[in-house]
Amino acid sequence: MLRALAVDDERPSLEELLYLLSADPRIGSVEGAGDATEALRRINRALASGPAGPDALDVVFLDIQMPGLDGLDLARLLTGFAHPPLVVFVTAHEDFAVQAFDLKAVDYVLKPVRKERLAEAVRRAAEQRGATPRIPVSEPDPDHIPVELGGVTRFVPVDDITHVEAQGDYARLHTDKGSHLVRIPLSTLEERWRARGFVRIHRRHLVALRHIGELRLDAGTVSVLVGGEELQVSRRHARELRDLLMRRA
């Protein structure tokens, strides 16, 4: 049973988050704080109490954009402690995801918060705290990848993805209609999609061979045109890429 603290400066959002968390059977207790300063005072009591003490906290569900000390600032402070609570960011903005996971966040939940998505964040926190066994999940759909946008989960066809860009623990999927950020390392997608014609061209880029429009050679450098964007090919990947494109031709 997790002991949780929810932090949000907007009262309606805080009350909704407290309601959803209190309804989850894995949450033993949950408290609220209206800003990061109030939350820090509560966390300091928890740290002074120790992991098994009466004021201990297991996980903090933390908004990012707040007046004064913001959520990222608070998370950075927590990294300086030996046994801080876990952090789950709950925010309306996807722009801070890379920074959040650099701070070892358990999850990054977008507002408006959906019950099912929050339950997944609780599951991850519970696993890290050893509070619940791992629940087997069904095999992912090989033809689509789920992405979140504004609290809505959409399923993007893999065949629509032109290339993938590494962004820390995240990957940005590019299509002709836009891009989507997913919490999957580029190396994982490289292994998963190799048989679907995706190939690594750079430490930061994975491309779909079928979407390569041009292979360019200029003064010893190699690049490809993918979806109207020119991407650099590293020397270690250039020969393999040329061979693959010739075979496809």
Buried (B, 14 or more C-beta within 10 A) or exposed (E): EBBBBBBBBBEEBBEBBBEBBEEBEBBEEBBBBBBBEBBBEBBEBBBEEEEEEEBBBBBBBBBBBBEEBBBBEBBEBBEEEEEBBBBBBBBBEBEBBBBBBBBEBBBBBBBEBBEEBBBEBBBBBBBEBEBBEEEEEEEEEEEBBEBBEEEEEEEBEBEBBBBBBBBBBBBBBBBEEEBBBBBBBBEEBBEBBEEBBBBBBBEBBBBBBEBBEEBEEEEEEBBBBBBEBEBEBBEEBBEEBBEBBEEEE
